[in-house]
Amino acid sequence: MTDSQSFNLNKWRKNFYLFLAGQFLSGITSMVVQYAIIWYLTRATGSATILSFATLLGMIPMVVLGPFVGPLIDRWNKKVLLIVTDVVVAIFAIVLSIAGTLASEFPLWLVFVSLFVRSVAQTFQMPTIQSILPTMVPEKELTKVNGQLGAVQSANFIIAPALGAFLFSVIPMNFLILTDVLGAILGVGMLALVTIPHVVSEGESIHLLADSKFGLKKLVENKGLWYITIIGAVFTLIFMPAASLYPLMTMDYFNGTVGQAGLIEVVYSVGMLAGGAIIGIFGKWSDRMKPIFAAYTVIGITIGLSGFLPGTNRGFVYFVILNIFAGLATPFFNTLLMAMIQQSFEPKYLGRIMGVLNSLMSITGPVGLIFAGPLADKIGVEKIFILAGVGTLICGVITFLTPAARNYDKELNQKLAEKRAAKSDTSVDNQD
């Protein structure tokens, strides 16, 4: 927390949990509509190419715009930014709903434009939320609240598919889309009651290219975090093909049903919820790199073993069990890394750094997706899981063997302790 924050420190929990509730309501309605749009495209076109294009639309803005949104986030009012992006998404939902009401089918181009706008909004919202958390909560609580935020996001992944499937079956699509408007109203209404402290960089002039380079420079200069980030990007490249092929693994390799494919998604998300809850409750490790190493190990073993399972009903049961543990381990990497980053840089720089970081972590996803289908067709979908598991374990080993990465959190905690001690000494001197 910065000294410039004006609200009562004793009220930070109420303020933060009000913010968290608003993000939950806004997030779950947005995801329900997102699932509904994908199911509509599946039913209307039956085209894998259309679905792949829709998936890429959701990733491209993060990759391309990520480094450039950071300077804007650092300089603009963050509450206004979150409200505006929610409102813009709601407006496009209304336009899409009207188009679907007036025509017998939704125009595909408008559906794609809507998906793209939603992705652009998320590209702004994610680093904005990440950059304001250190200004809303005490420094020692950052790991916990990141875990709680991760748990809320995981809960969205659990509830949204089931709720979306139910609503999709009973409500016409043109009215279901308006759920996003309801979520925006609730989210914006609660956000209006939240206190988000200003940081000193707000209102300064913006130089997109220079500011983006500055964000990258700050990240590169921090060798430990830079190595962790680059290895994490490689992990995303290796893991993304397997992640995108879960439905094919269930329905083709295990000869399962759509319901079983949905079950895997829910099971994995339940695991993520449990992992986020563990971090939220017990997240005060003295060395957060140890849980990250454990996460690499668990994910690598569970995903790798999935590729060796027999393509039978019994094999599918083991697949479900393995994915409970894989889901449990998944939040530890991003959540703990995010807390370390938030403690490593001043809040006024975080938007620029988060923009670059999110872009680096996302850029490998589309690359993995492009090669996932052809590679799976050639060697078998189960082999993709084996490759992902082995690759994940290698990433964990490389991180452990890199001293700057392995010792990063211990050194960071030492620096933070020295900083707190110096501040305490200064406070005592001022009182004298």
Buried (B, 14 or more C-beta within 10 A) or exposed (E): BBEEBEEEEEEBBEBBEBBBBBBBBBBBBBBBBBBBBBBBBBEBEEEEEBBBBBBBBBBBBBBBBBBBBBBBBBBBEBBEBBBBBBBBBBBBBEBBBEBBEEEEEBEBEBBBBBBBBBBBBBBBBBBBBBBBBBBBBEBEBBBBBBBBBBBBBBBBBBBBBBBBBEBBEEBEBBEBBBBBBBBBBBBBEBBEEBBBBBBEBBEEEEEEEEBBBBBBEBBEEBBBBBBBBBBBBBBBBBBBBBBBBBBBBBBBBBEBEEEBBBBBBBBBBBBBBBBBBBBBEEBEBEBBBBBBBEBBBBBBBBBBBBBEBEBEEEBBEBBBEBBBBBBBBBBBBBBBBBBBBBBBBEBBBBBBBBBBBBBBBBBBBBBBBBEBBEBBEEEBBBEBBBBBBBBBBBBBBBBBEBEBBBBBBEEBBEEBEEEEEEEEEEEEEEEE
